[in-house]
Amino acid sequence: MLITTTENLIGYDIEEYIGYITETVTFGINDFKEFFLIADVIGGESSIYRETLEKAKEILNNRLEEKAKSLGADAIIGLRVTYSEMAGRGKSMLLLSGTGTAVAVEIKEEFVEKMEKRKKQVEEIKEKVKEDKKLQEKILISKALYKKTFFQLNVEYYNEVSEDRKREIIEVLNTKEEVIRKREEYKNKDNLMLMLLKDGKDIFAEIELYNRSNKSLYK
């Protein structure tokens, strides 16, 4: 459902003003007061307070949407959100109130194509953000691997079940001095010998076989 603070919707015709709607969300803040005070003293921001408010706004929007749908509305315009605090008997409550107008709307024909294009762009942006996040995670994992010793990587390789992760470990092992010193010796072994050594959990044989199957990474 469309929810906006403006009084109109670009690309839509308002067919009917159904009515004024309001909802309120309340939550206790006593448990968080010490965090607020710490944030105030050091001039920072309370992440607990921020996350609580974000959750409250999400609940408020959901309730407004449910109420609007029950009235047959397609959108809410003129949304106003206010915050207030109630205190008494040593307890405090924060009230988050939302008001708006439920309306029935019809999308303009010429706007449909633009809307589909925009929707596609948003999906592409979301996918890009997801890919960037995965890349950053991979970089962090890679950095952590390079900090490990040859022995640690050797143990981790044989305890790992993911083939992708095993390849990452081998690529890091290729940079270790212990592997570099053994490289010429294992380059001279044939594939049959390397397979036999691999079955005996010889990490140098594993690395040599991997390098032969990935010539672009052969070092």
N, C-alpha and C positions, 0 to 999 in steps of 0.2 A: 504494500500500500504506500502511496505517495504521502509524505508528511513534510510540510514546509512552513517556515515562519512568515512567508509572504502571503499577500491576499489574492494572488493569482498564480496560475500554473502555465508556464510557457509551453506551447504545443498542445494545450488542452482547452476545451470549452467547458465552462461550468454550467451544467444543465439544471442543477437544483441545489439550493442551500438547505440542507436537511435540518441542521440545528447545531446549537452550542453544546460542546461536550467538555467534561472535566474529569480528571483523575488525580489521586494523591498517593504517594508512596512515603511511608514512614520507616525510619530505622534508628536504633539506639546508637549513641555515640560515646557513651561512658567508657566502654572498653577501649576506645581509640584516643581518649583525651591526652594520655601521656605522650603519644606519638605526635599529636598536634602541637603540644607544648615544646617538644624537642625540636620540631621543624621550625617553630616560631623563633626559638632562641638562637638557632644556628643560621636562620635565614634561608633554610632549604625548603623542600617540598615533601609533604607526607605522602608516600606512595600508597599507604593503606587508605588514607582519606580519599585520594584520587580514584583508586580502584573501587572503593565503596560507592562513590558518587556515580562513576561510570555504570556500575551494576544497577544502581537505583534508576538512572536515566533509561537504561535498557528495559527495565521492568515497567517504567512509566509509559514508554512508547508502545510496548506490547499491550498494555491495558487500554490505552487510547485507541489503538488499532482494533482491538476486539470490540470495543464499544461502538466504534464507527461502522464496522462491518455489520454489527447486529442491527444497525439502523438502515442498512442498505447503501452505505456510502462507499465511494471508491478512493477518497482522499481526505486529508485533513489540512486545512489552510489556516494561516494566522496563528500558528502555535506559539504560545508564551509559556515559559517555564520559570517558576519562582522558587526560592529557597527560604525557609524560615526555621527557627529553632524554638522548641518548647521545653521549659524546664520546670521541675517541681518535685518536692520530696527527694531531693538528691539525685534525681534522674534527669537525663536530657534526651530529647528526640529531635531528629532533623526531618523536616517535612519537605518533600519535593512535589510541587504541584504543577500540573500541565493543563492548559485550556486551549481550545481551538474550535474551528467550525468544520463540521462534517459536511462534505459536499459530494454530489454525484457528478462525474466528469465524463467527457467523451474526447478521445484523442483525435486531433486533427489529422486528416489523411496525409497531408504533406509532411507531417512530423514523424510518421511511422518509420520511414526509411532512415531519417536522422537518428531516431531512437535506437533502431537496430544496429546502426553503425557505432553509436556511442556505447551500446551494450557490448559489442565486440571489442571495442577499444579497452573498456574496463576489464574484460576477461583477459585480454592480452597483458594489461598492466599487472593484474593479479598473478598471472602465470610467470611474468618476468620477476616479480618480487619473490615468488616461491623459488624460482631457479637461482636467484641471487642469494637467497637464504641458504639453499643447499650448498652452493659454491662456497659461501663463507664458512659453513660448518665443515666442509671438506678441507678447506685451507687450515682451519684450526686443528682438525684431526691430523693432517699431514705434518703440521709444525710439531705437534705432540709426539708423533712417531719419530721424527728426526732427532728429538732429544733423547730417545731411548738408546741403550747400549745394544751391541750385537747380541749378547746373551738374552736380554729382555725381548728383543724382536724375534729371536729364534724360538723362545718358549711361547710367545704370543702367536706366532705363525701356526704352530702345531695344535694350539688350543682353539684356533679360529675356525668357524664353520662356513663363514661367508667367503665365496670365491673372490668377490670384488675386494673385500678387505685383505685377503691373502695377497692379491696382486699389488695392492698398495704397500704392504709390508715388504714384499720382494723388491719393489722399486727403491725403497729406502735402504734395504739391506745391500743393494748394489753400490751404495755410496760408502759403506763401511770398510775400514782398513782391512779387517779380517777377510772379507770377501775379495777385495782387490788383490790381496796377496795370493789367494788360491785360484784366481781366475785362469791364469795360463795353464796350470795343472789340469783343471777340469775341462778347458777348451780342447785338450788333446785326447779326451776320453770319447769313445763312440756312444751313440744313443742307447745301445743295449746295456752297456756298463752303467751309464747314468741312471737308467730305469731301475736296475738292480740296487744301486746305491740309494736311489730315492725311496724304494720300498723299505730300506733300512733306516729311513728318516735322516738321510744325509742332506742337510740344508743347502750345501754347496751344489749338490746334484740338482736339487729343486730349482735353484737360481739359474744354473747353466741351461737346463731344459727350458725354463721360462724365457731366458734371453734368446735362445735359438728360435723359439716360436714367435718372438716379437723382435724382429731384426732392427726395427727403428729404435728400440730401446737397448740394443746390445751395446755393452760397454767393454 
